[in-house]
Amino acid sequence: MEGVPFTFKLDETTTSQVKKQYNAYISYWSRQYNEVVNVCAGSLFVGHCPARELVHHFYEMAQQHINLDEYS
């Protein structure tokens, strides 16, 4: 994905066990398919999670799938 703009999205929902579930997705334009591709980057289950912890989890999940140094 070098040189390809992307977005990293978190989708929040509450599970039946009253925990927050965050599903992370990466979206980017695929030259191969000539369309936007959405890739599931993982899920995170938390009870109470302040924003500063979400930022930490964001970087953990993103680093598993993309090299953020390429875009800084």
N, C-alpha and C positions, 0 to 999 in steps of 0.2 A: 504494500500500500504506500510505498515511498512516493512523496509528492502529491498524494491524493487527499483533498480536503475531506473531513469526516465530522460527524457529530456523535457524541456519546450521551445516551439518554437513560434516565432512570424512571421506571414505572412503579409507583407505590400502590400496594393494596393491603388490606387487613385480612389475615387468614382466619379460619374458624377457631383457631387456638388463641385469638386476639393478639397475634404477633404481627408486626409489620414485615411485609415481604417486598423487597426491592429487586426488580428484574432489570438488568442492564443490557442495553443494546448499542451496537455501533452501526451507523448508517453511512454509506459512502457511495459515490458514483463509480460503477464498474464499467470500464472501457470494454471488457470482454463481453458483457451481457448488454451493454448500452442502456442501462437502467440503474436506479438506486437499489442497492443491496442492503438488507438488514440482517445483522448477525447477532445472535444472543451471546452476550459476554459472561453471563452467569446470574446467580440469584443470591440474595443476602437476606437472612432472617434475623430480625432484631426485636427486642421488646420496646424500650424507649431509646431513641437514638437522636442526639442533638446534631445540628447541622455540621459542626466541626468534625464529628465522627463520620458523617456521611462523606465528607470531602476525603477523609483518610481512606475509606472503603472504595470510593470512586477511583483513587489512584491505584489501589491494590488491584482492582479488577481490570482497569485499563492497561496496566503494565503487563498483565498476563496475555493480552491480545494485541497490543500495539506498542511501538517504541515512541513514547512521548517526546524524547529528545529530538526526533526528526522534525517536530513541529514547533519547537521553541525558538 
